[in-house]
């Protein structure tokens, strides 16, 4: 969700158990506008919240004019002061894969892992890696929300007015919001019916579910265990925000606990 539709998007996301207090919402709205101005982003997306034992991480991402260019990720502990995170790397993912359990909520906290030798892994590094993995797995955008210009850059489609109800129910109407990985493997015959200006990302239509991170489709909404997605049909309002995990079975709960993300809050 971007800062312009933040309040509406948070209301939509609250239906899946995600919610922020009025004070937090007001702080986010003000601070994200300042982040957009200070970092000169084209858009700022409120990514969501990862719960920790001491504090929670509030995550935002800044986008340039090219919407598929590498995003800048920032975190805050109070929704007012934001710190820029470094880009994710494969080395970070390998290092943090051995870390289990909940986040502490302290970026300077160091996890110790001993295999052949003692290694210290900062929580900030783990945070970067987890956000990147979740983005690649479940960040989704409706078809037509972005378009590819003749010169290559990806822009926001200002004429996009949303999907019809019938289109909103189709997997082919949604794309992974990241650089395509499978599209380049398609044959020319498979690409024959694609619109190069709109169909330049990987569609969910041919996805093979690989556990609890895969986006699940219901009649009324799009959501995954860690990335509930809101979309108002026939409008340009769409968004995804992570707040807390909605695990449905023991296996999913174990996976989310290993990633350090809390399951459903029994108070909701």
ABEGO torsion letter per residue (X at the ends): XBAAAAAAAAAAAAAAGBBBBAAAAAAAAAAAAAAAAAAGBABBBBAEBBBBAABBBBBBBBBBABAABBBBBBBBAAGABBBBBBBBBAAAAAAAAABBEBBAGBAABBBBBBBABBBBBBAAAAAAAAAAAAAAAABBBBBGABBBBAAGBBBBBAABAEBBAAAAABAAABBBBBBBAAAAABBAAAAAABBAAABABBBAAABBBAEAABBBBBAABBBBAABBBBBBBGBABBBBBBABBBBABAAAAAAAAAAGBBBBBAAX
